[in-house]
Structure formats: C-alpha cells, structure tokens
Amino acid sequence: MATTQLTASQHAVLAHAIHHSDGKLDWFPDNIKGGARKKVLDGLFNRALITSNGTDWFVASEGYDALGCARPAPAPLAAGPEIEAAVTAAEATWAQERTATKPRTRENSKQATVIQMLRRPEGATVRQICETTGWQAHTVRGTFAGAFKKKLGLAILSDKTDGGERVYRIV
C-alpha cells in the first residue's frame, strides 16, 4: 500500500476536519491564507483526498485512508413501510411490463400487410409478397427470420407443393 505524502499544512487541515467537524474542511492554520489556502486545497483535491458539494469541502474516503483513520460508516437508510410497499409495487409493475411488452407493428405498414397475407388460409408466396411490397426476395426472407420470428415471435410454416412455389403461413 502506497503512503500519501502530505505537507504539514495538508495534514493539519485533514486531521482537524476528521476529528473536529465530521469531515468538513472549515478550519485552516492562521498562517494559511489566500493563495496558500488555495494551494493546500488544490493539492488535496488533485490527490482525491477531498471532495466538494459545490459550496463546502469534505474529506474523501482516501483522505481518511491517508491519515490512517477509519472511514465513517454511511448513515443507514431508514425505509418506512410505505416506501417498501411502493418499491414492491413498482417492481411488480416493471416485471409485468417486461413480460407483457411485445413489439408492435403499425397498421398501415408493409410489415403489417405481409403479416395479413401470411395469416390468410392460403398463405402467401415470396413472389406475391414481393409484388405487394416492392421488396426483393432476400428482403422478404430476411424479414421472416429477423422481424417476424426473432422480434415478434411469430411461427412461420412453409409448404411446397409438387412443381409449385413455396407457400408461407403464420401458424
């Protein structure tokens, strides 16, 4: 473990903050004023020994370690029964949303049109889908595998009659 080298002023400021003001830097030796005070703060901050909340400086966990002092224990979170109930309800709602949410298809999209064609009792061929949508055959087959099977979870069945084209249906 590497030891942090501190100046006498840095050591005094950290020790006072730890032992007298619950980690808040609110005291400097009388001989540390103006630019010297800024130098002390910059030196401590650059080594991550102190941190700021925007207005005040506080000893960081590394500052406690540098002086060999125990880090303060975080204040326990006191959650009342109403907070616990709200958290439990929110988690249940999120779980339902995760399981119930399925990707949707717009009513007037080409994808919706293809799904309607595949749901017909006679199904649809790749050629029919290409004519309706303007897609190329590889786009139709890719849509079957990607959007329909993987994303929407649709089961697509294909049949090929003797000498005829392959017909696809959603089962």
C-alpha positions as CSV (number, residue, x, y, z in Angstrom):
1,M,0.0,0.0,0.0
2,A,1.5,3.4,-1.0
3,T,1.7,6.1,1.6
4,T,0.5,9.5,0.6
5,Q,3.0,12.3,1.4
6,L,1.3,15.3,2.9
7,T,2.7,18.6,3.8
8,A,2.3,19.7,7.4
9,S,-0.5,22.1,6.4
10,Q,-2.4,19.5,4.5
11,H,-2.0,17.0,7.4
12,A,-3.3,19.6,9.9
13,V,-6.3,20.6,7.8
14,L,-7.3,17.0,7.2
15,A,-6.8,15.9,10.8
16,H,-8.8,18.8,12.1
17,A,-11.7,18.1,9.6
18,I,-11.7,14.4,10.6
19,H,-11.5,14.8,14.3
20,H,-13.5,18.1,14.9
21,S,-16.0,18.7,12.2
22,D,-17.2,15.4,10.8
23,G,-15.1,15.6,7.7
24,K,-15.9,19.2,6.7
25,L,-12.9,21.4,6.0
26,D,-13.8,24.5,8.0
27,W,-10.5,25.4,9.7
28,F,-7.1,26.4,8.4
29,P,-4.0,27.3,10.4
30,D,-3.5,31.0,11.0
31,N,-0.5,31.2,8.6
32,I,-2.5,29.7,5.7
33,K,-4.4,32.5,3.9
34,G,-5.4,33.5,0.4
35,G,-3.2,31.8,-2.2
36,A,-1.6,29.4,0.3
37,R,-5.1,28.2,1.2
38,K,-5.9,27.6,-2.4
39,K,-2.6,25.7,-2.9
40,V,-3.5,23.4,0.1
41,L,-7.0,22.7,-1.2
42,D,-5.7,22.1,-4.8
43,G,-3.0,19.7,-3.5
44,L,-5.6,17.7,-1.5
45,F,-8.2,17.8,-4.3
46,N,-5.7,16.7,-7.0
47,R,-4.9,13.6,-5.0
48,A,-8.6,12.9,-4.4
49,L,-8.2,13.3,-0.7
50,I,-11.1,15.9,-0.5
51,T,-14.3,16.4,-2.4
52,S,-16.7,19.3,-2.8
53,N,-20.5,19.5,-2.8
54,G,-20.3,22.8,-4.7
55,T,-20.0,25.1,-1.7
56,D,-18.1,23.2,1.0
57,W,-15.1,20.9,1.0
58,F,-15.2,17.5,2.7
59,V,-12.6,14.8,3.4
60,A,-13.0,11.9,0.9
61,S,-12.6,8.3,1.8
62,E,-9.0,8.4,0.5
63,G,-8.3,11.3,2.9
64,Y,-9.3,9.1,5.9
65,D,-7.0,6.4,4.5
66,A,-4.1,8.8,4.1
67,L,-4.2,9.6,7.8
68,G,-4.8,6.0,8.8
69,C,-8.3,6.8,10.2
70,A,-11.3,4.7,9.8
71,R,-13.7,5.8,7.2
72,P,-17.1,7.0,8.5
73,A,-19.9,4.5,8.2
74,P,-22.7,5.6,5.8
75,A,-25.9,6.6,7.6
76,P,-28.3,3.7,7.5
77,L,-31.3,4.2,5.2
78,A,-34.5,4.2,7.1
79,A,-37.1,2.9,4.8
80,G,-40.6,3.1,6.2
81,P,-43.3,0.5,5.4
82,E,-44.9,2.9,2.9
83,I,-41.7,3.2,0.9
84,E,-41.2,-0.6,1.0
85,A,-44.7,-1.1,-0.3
86,A,-44.2,1.5,-3.1
87,V,-40.9,-0.2,-4.2
88,T,-42.5,-3.6,-4.2
89,A,-45.5,-2.4,-6.3
90,A,-43.2,-0.6,-8.7
91,E,-41.0,-3.7,-9.2
92,A,-44.2,-5.8,-9.8
93,T,-45.4,-3.4,-12.4
94,W,-42.0,-3.4,-14.1
95,A,-41.9,-7.2,-14.2
96,Q,-45.4,-7.2,-15.8
97,E,-44.4,-4.7,-18.4
98,R,-41.3,-6.6,-19.3
99,T,-43.2,-9.8,-19.9
100,A,-46.3,-8.2,-21.5
101,T,-44.5,-5.9,-23.8
102,K,-44.2,-7.2,-27.4
103,P,-43.0,-5.3,-30.4
104,R,-45.9,-3.7,-32.2
105,T,-46.4,-3.2,-35.9
106,R,-48.1,-0.1,-37.4
107,E,-51.4,-0.9,-39.0
108,N,-50.6,0.7,-42.4
109,S,-47.0,-0.6,-42.8
110,K,-45.7,-3.1,-45.3
111,Q,-44.8,-5.4,-42.4
112,A,-48.5,-5.4,-41.3
113,T,-49.6,-6.1,-44.9
114,V,-47.2,-9.1,-45.1
115,I,-48.5,-10.4,-41.7
116,Q,-52.0,-10.2,-43.0
117,M,-51.0,-12.1,-46.2
118,L,-49.3,-14.8,-44.1
119,R,-52.4,-15.2,-41.9
120,R,-54.7,-15.9,-44.8
121,P,-55.7,-19.6,-45.0
122,E,-53.9,-19.9,-48.4
123,G,-50.8,-18.1,-47.1
124,A,-48.5,-16.2,-49.4
125,T,-45.5,-16.9,-51.7
126,V,-42.4,-14.9,-51.7
127,R,-43.3,-13.7,-55.2
128,Q,-46.7,-12.4,-54.0
129,I,-45.2,-10.6,-51.1
130,C,-42.5,-9.0,-53.5
131,E,-45.3,-7.8,-55.8
132,T,-47.3,-6.3,-53.0
133,T,-44.5,-4.6,-51.1
134,G,-41.9,-3.9,-53.8
135,W,-39.3,-5.8,-51.7
136,Q,-36.7,-8.1,-53.2
137,A,-36.9,-11.8,-52.3
138,H,-33.9,-11.7,-50.0
139,T,-35.6,-8.9,-48.0
140,V,-38.8,-11.0,-47.6
141,R,-36.8,-14.0,-46.3
142,G,-34.8,-11.8,-44.0
143,T,-37.9,-10.2,-42.6
144,F,-39.3,-13.7,-41.9
145,A,-36.2,-14.7,-39.9
146,G,-35.5,-11.4,-38.2
147,A,-38.6,-9.3,-37.7
148,F,-41.2,-12.0,-37.6
149,K,-39.5,-14.9,-35.9
150,K,-37.0,-13.2,-33.6
151,K,-38.6,-9.9,-32.8
152,L,-42.3,-10.6,-33.0
153,G,-42.1,-14.3,-32.0
154,L,-44.3,-15.5,-34.9
155,A,-44.1,-19.1,-36.0
156,I,-43.9,-19.3,-39.8
157,L,-44.6,-22.6,-41.6
158,S,-43.7,-23.2,-45.2
159,D,-45.1,-25.9,-47.6
160,K,-44.0,-26.6,-51.2
161,T,-46.3,-28.4,-53.5
162,D,-45.1,-30.6,-56.3
163,G,-43.9,-28.3,-59.1
164,G,-45.3,-25.2,-57.3
165,E,-43.9,-22.4,-55.3
166,R,-43.2,-22.5,-51.6
167,V,-46.1,-21.1,-49.6
168,Y,-45.6,-19.4,-46.2
169,R,-48.2,-19.2,-43.4
170,I,-48.2,-17.9,-39.8
171,V,-49.4,-20.7,-37.5
